């Protein structure tokens, strides 16, 4: 029996663009402290906002790479990462305020 594997190519794309995204965010928000937990939360949040793109073959990977070169996908990825970062920062702020009232 032949075994096949698959992966969500969108995860590769988010991981590829995360460093660029955080570089841009640091320019806009120099007070931003980037931790491994923050990166993981933003990555998960961005993936939750983007449609999955599962591939099983090399041809599928090549097609996905071609499709992802479209500017709109890059814009969508950065919007998803930005929304995820905003959500994480809002949650952290709410948690800090809740801790003040304990």
N, C-alpha and C positions, 0 to 999 in steps of 0.2 A: 504494500500500500504506500502510495506517495503521500508524504506529509507536506503540507503547505503552511507557511506562516504569514501573518499579516501584521501591519502596524498602522498607526494613525499618523500619516505624514504631516498633519497639522501640528502635532507635537514637535516634530523636527523643526518646522518653520518658526514656531513660537520660541523654541530654544535658540534658534539661529539669530532671531531679531531682538531677543531680550537685552543683550549687551548694548546694542545701538539705542534701544528705547531708554534704558537707564542712563546712558551718557547724555541723551537729550534732556531727560528729566532732571539730571543734576545741574545742567545749565540753567533750567527754569527754576529749580528749587534746590539751591546749594545746601540747605539744611537737611535734605533727605539723607537718611542713614540706611544704606543698603545692606541688609543682612540675608543670610541664606533662607531664613524663614519668610522674609518679605518677597524674595525672588520666587520661592515656591508658591506662595499665595497668589502672586500676580500671574505666574504661569498657569496655575490651576484655574484662576478666574478668567483668564483670557481664553483658555481652552473651553471653558463652559459657555463662553459667548460666541464661539466660532463653530461652524458645522464640522463634524469629523470628516476626514478624508482618508479612508482606509485603502491601503494598497496591498497587493499580494505578489506582484511580479515586478521585474526590472522595468518592463514597458510601462506599467502603471506608475512607477516612480518617475520615469522620464516625462510622461504625460502630465503628472502632477507638478513637476518642476516647471514645465512649460506654462501650464495654467497659472501657477503662482507668480510668474513674472509679470502678469498683468498688474498695473499700478493699483487697481481697485482692491486687490487682495492685500497688498501691503498696507493700504490705508485702513482697510477693515481690521487687520491685525493690530495696527497701532492704536486704533480706536478701542479695540477690545482690551488691550494691555492698559491703556489709559483709564478706562472705566474700572478695570480690576484694581488698579493702584488707588484710584479715588475711593473705592469701596473699602479697601484694606485700611487706608488712612482714616476714613470716617469711623470704622470699627475700633481702631486703636485709640482715636480721640474719645470716643464714647466710653471705652474701657477705662481710660485715664480719669475721665470725669466721674465715672461710677466709683472708682477707687478713692476719690477725694471725699466722698460722702459716706465712706464706711466707718 
